[in-house]
Amino acid sequence: MEITKEELTNIYGGISFSATVLNAITKAISTVYDIGRRIGSSINRLRNGNVC
């Protein structure tokens, strides 16, 4: 059984992610990671007494 082009255009469903959404999610995760790294580094410096 083959699906015609007209039938293919009528198919709905699934999850569609655009490049913009994926880019925004990636940037958000990267930002949270960087903030966590900076906070962790600050805590580590305060514990060890290596404050500028």
N, C-alpha and C positions, 0 to 999 in steps of 0.2 A: 504494500500500500504506500503510495507516494502522496505527499502533501503539496498542494498547489501553492503558488505565491499568494493568492488571495486568502487562503486558509492560514498561512504563516503570519500574515499581517493582523489577523484576528486573535492571535494567541496572546493572552495576558497572564501575568503571574511571575513569581520569582522575585528575587531581590536584585535591584539594579543600583549599583554604586557608580557614581560618576567620578571622574578623576579629581574634581574639586573636593568632593566629600572625603575621598581617601587621603588627599593631600592635607586637608584640615585635621583629620584624625591623627595622621602621622605627626603633624606639627604640634598638636596638643600633647601627645604622648611624649614627644621629645622635650617639650617645655617642662612638663611635670618631672621628667627624669633629671633635667638640668637643675631645677629648683631643689630637688631632693639631694642631688650631689653637693650643691653649694651649702645647704643646711647641714648635711653630714660632715662636710669638710670644716665648717665653722665650729661645730660641736667638738670635733676631734682636735682642732687647734686650741680651743678653750680648755679642754681636759689636759692637754700636754703643755700648756703654758706658752705656746708659740704665737702669741698675739703681737701684731706689729706695733 
